[in-house]
């Protein structure tokens, strides 16, 4: 007779099945608790890592701001386009415009305003130069040549088609400004043009910056636009087909890195439009007119400024522009400017040509010294030097013991915080003198 199978133990205590179930349940609870604790720990670690990364980023930005060598001020130059009418041939007109462009680039001019001292409206660069004697046409040709020379060589084909005004542009000397870069030259900023090429949805446009590879930017822009690109320091691997960059303001190289990034060209229909159509919100806070009838610079007391404008006259001086301007009800140009100065007293010629006023050998130099720096305004102490001997004798004896060079006079003063620097150079303890006018 077969034995009956034993019953499965189900009672408490000695019946092991229920005891094993309780242990398993308790074990699961402990594992679940450990898993929750681990999850909370990982979340806290991620938050801590994000906070540390944000803190490092803030410290880097603060360090970048402390070491920021940007230039907060701008220098603008205004001159009449009629100076080209004095040239006897198209080649000489072109070369004269090239002299103006190169002088402005050497002395770091940020804006060139070409005004019509005869009062004709020429606000566009459309059309062709039709010869000497055609009112307004010289302004257009001068503005076009200035724009052509300022544009980097690898972008000229995209922005400047064949034109009669640029017929002899090949004889001009290049500006060789910092933004005119070679193909393999490394730089934080570059000028480029947006290419007409399709990209994936959500991706930025491609920009030709004159390098072996195109740059993919962070925005979708219209093809044909000229943009300033800030290249990422950590580029993609060499096998990638493009670089990466960010579109920034064209003023960032000047305000962030202290680089000279070329000039802009603006056309004004008359002398009054030079002031009325200023691109800055509050206009120019320092205006200087130059004339042989101006006062001596020894009596000038220049204030601090953010946007300075220096205006040159044509063959007949600034008086001709004032007389031809229908918007001006004054007879003397001096009332239009904060300072109306004679940059070359006791001159040996009856007139000083406009292009000669920009040359380096002019004896007037401007040395600028920073006051206490603030984020709102960087103030300066200025000195006009009237002799090369004075510039050669210029030496810095320390912040507290600084003495102005011989042959110069102080235009304003204040406690110096750093070594002297110049309007036309980056911050440096050894100034290199450059002409302003």
PyMOL commands that set and color helices and strands:
alter all, ss='L'
color gray80, all
select helices_A, chain A and resi 16-66+81-86+90-106+137-150+153-159+164-166+169-171+252-257+271-276+297-299+318-324+333-336+356-358+388-392
alter helices_A, ss='H'
color red, helices_A
select strands_A, chain A and resi 74-80+111-115+189-194+206-208+214-216+226-231+242-248+264-268+286-295+307-311+339-341+365-370+380-385+408-410+421-422
alter strands_A, ss='S'
color yellow, strands_A
deselect
rebuild
show_as cartoon
